[in-house]
Amino acid sequence: MIEEVLLSIGLLILATKLAEAVFKRFHVNSIVAYTVVGILLGPVTGIVEPTSEMQILLGIGIFLLFFLIGLDELDIPSFVAAFRGRFIVAAVISVLVPMLAIMAVTSDVVYDFGLGLDFTESLCLAGILSLTSLGLAAKVLVDGGHLREPIGIRIFTTALMAEMLALLLVGFTIGEHTHELNWSGVLLLLGQIVAFAVITWVLASRVMPSVIMLLKRFLSVPQLSFGLILGGLFLTVSGAEKMGLHGSLGALLFGSALSGLPYQVRRDIVPGMRSIAEGFFIPLFFAAAGLHLSLSFVELPALTIAALVIVPFVGKFAGALIGAYVTRQEMPFTLATGMMAKGVAEIALLLVLFETGAIDPSVFSLLVLIMVAYILLMPPVINTAIRSAKPSLQDASSVPQLPSLAYLDFALDDITVGDILDHSRTYPDASQSVRTFVDRWVIPNQQDYLVVEQGRLLGIVSLGMLRYL
């Protein structure tokens, strides 16, 4: 069994990275390449099949992706400034409008489409179909370099809040089979989520960096900071899941809180994590979406197929567009297009409904096909919408503006290097051996090192010269 899993994973990784290189030559987003590989190796050829072991790796992949976005990609001041009332209103409208429209299809209140769902199941399915996939949106924005732009921040912020709202609803309805939903339970859960977020932020932003620097000073352990932060990431994800949040949101929170890490610690963890995520977990995550594709939906009535395809699409875009116009957002069409990101998260939640027997195989296969279509089509559509937006409209009225260069020159005129020097950073002792220096202090892609003692330059250590010793 383990041999088959390793064979499947190996084939997926090799094929996805090669396909990414080919698709990149034609300026096609990497997500499309990953998903196409999953379709070809899965339902088309039958070489690879999804397994429970693979699902664990997929979860780790999306957690690493969101952690790295929070740590290294997200502009925290701009994101916090964008996290305002009108964005919350836009997110609520972008969820409620499609959910009400989709409920007309998933329930039998307006017309019976033959899905056979009770009210709780129809509400849960409507919540899933009204989701905005934050993972897909984030990957598209990061790949296109838009996450630090005003429109990218607006899309990410609104998508984040919309996904939180929809996931809270889905979480309640999935658990509704054994527990009665009431207002006291909702308020208790919201209080737990807020408390968890505050505690996590304080521990990760204030306590953990100091502890890491202290341990690095007294303990000589390779990759100590990498292990501590990776362990903290998994603990945060686990805590988020127990509090009712999606684990990816916990990973994003943890990464954002650690965005102020000292350079020495970031240097130790970011290159390795980024290599693992982009070379292994993320390609596998998006490729797995194509593995669930099947054609058993052809058994459904044509009217049901049309309703499940058209109503969620029109309802979601209309809800996002209405929310953008009501809250007077800049570039409402571009924002609404960005909110149409869907795919892998929805497939994972649909799989839960399928395994519990809430939806039958034909409905599951149709919805998976729809989500795969979103994964393939929306990345280029979102990028095109952002690029086509007039630059003159991309003002940052809702996010902080950088001061002018003239002001910066004036403000920094009386500041010395010593005022901003990181005095907490440790340095190698000049008396230690070359072997110890190489083992503990060498970093990737850095060949030359300055040797300083009491502020005086002693010389330069060049790794290229070590072969002559």
PyMOL commands that set and color helices and strands:
alter all, ss='L'
color gray80, all
select helices_A, chain A and resi 2-25+30-44+52-73+76-82+85-106+119-129+134-143+150-177+183-218+224-243+247-257+263-291+296-299+302-326+332-338+344-355+361-388+391-393+405-411+417-420+434-441+463-468
alter helices_A, ss='H'
color red, helices_A
select strands_A, chain A and resi 448-453+456-462
alter strands_A, ss='S'
color yellow, strands_A
deselect
rebuild
show_as cartoon
